[in-house]
């Protein structure tokens, strides 16, 4: 059975790690049958990954130094 990844588990991951997980779970989704627990867990995990990605603090570009 495919496990559900929670927001708590995803919080400390980098954008790259989240992207790799999203890709993995997207591929797993293609292999599941409709209305199965695995499919529901994958869909919920993908939603959590997307939510975690949008909650990542973005580093603001520094304004150029004025001399």
C-alpha positions as CSV (number, residue, x, y, z in Angstrom):
1,X,0.0,0.0,0.0
2,X,1.2,3.5,-0.9
3,X,1.5,5.8,2.1
4,X,0.1,9.3,2.4
5,X,2.8,12.0,3.0
6,X,1.5,14.7,5.3
7,X,2.3,18.4,5.3
8,X,4.3,17.9,8.4
9,X,6.5,15.4,6.6
10,X,7.0,17.6,3.6
11,X,7.7,20.9,5.4
12,X,11.5,20.6,5.7
13,X,12.1,19.5,2.1
14,X,13.7,21.7,-0.6
15,X,11.9,22.7,-3.8
16,X,14.0,20.1,-5.7
17,X,13.0,17.3,-3.3
18,X,9.4,18.3,-3.5
19,X,9.6,18.4,-7.3
20,X,11.1,14.9,-7.4
21,X,8.4,13.6,-5.1
22,X,5.8,15.2,-7.2
23,X,7.2,13.5,-10.3
24,X,7.4,10.1,-8.5
25,X,3.8,10.3,-7.2
26,X,2.6,11.4,-10.6
27,X,4.1,8.3,-12.2
28,X,2.6,6.1,-9.5
29,X,-0.8,7.7,-10.2
30,X,-0.7,6.4,-13.8
31,X,-0.3,2.8,-12.5
32,X,-3.3,2.8,-10.1
33,X,-6.8,1.7,-10.6
34,X,-9.7,4.2,-10.0
35,X,-11.4,4.2,-6.5
36,X,-8.6,2.4,-4.7
37,X,-6.9,3.4,-1.4
38,X,-3.5,3.7,-3.2
39,X,-5.0,6.2,-5.7
40,X,-6.6,8.2,-2.9
41,X,-3.3,8.4,-1.0
42,X,-1.4,9.4,-4.1
43,X,-3.9,12.2,-5.0
44,X,-3.8,13.5,-1.4
45,X,0.0,13.4,-1.3
46,X,0.2,15.2,-4.6
47,X,-2.1,17.9,-3.2
48,X,0.0,18.2,-0.1
49,X,3.2,18.5,-2.2
50,X,1.6,21.2,-4.2
51,X,0.5,23.0,-1.1
52,X,4.0,22.6,0.5
53,X,5.6,24.0,-2.7
54,X,3.4,27.1,-2.6
55,X,4.1,27.6,1.2
56,X,7.9,27.5,0.7
57,X,9.4,30.9,1.6
58,X,10.7,32.5,-1.5
59,X,14.0,34.3,-1.2
60,X,13.6,37.8,-2.4
61,X,16.1,39.2,-4.8
62,X,18.2,41.9,-3.3
63,X,17.9,45.3,-4.8
64,X,21.1,46.5,-6.5
65,X,23.4,48.5,-4.2
66,X,23.3,52.2,-4.8
67,X,26.6,53.9,-4.5
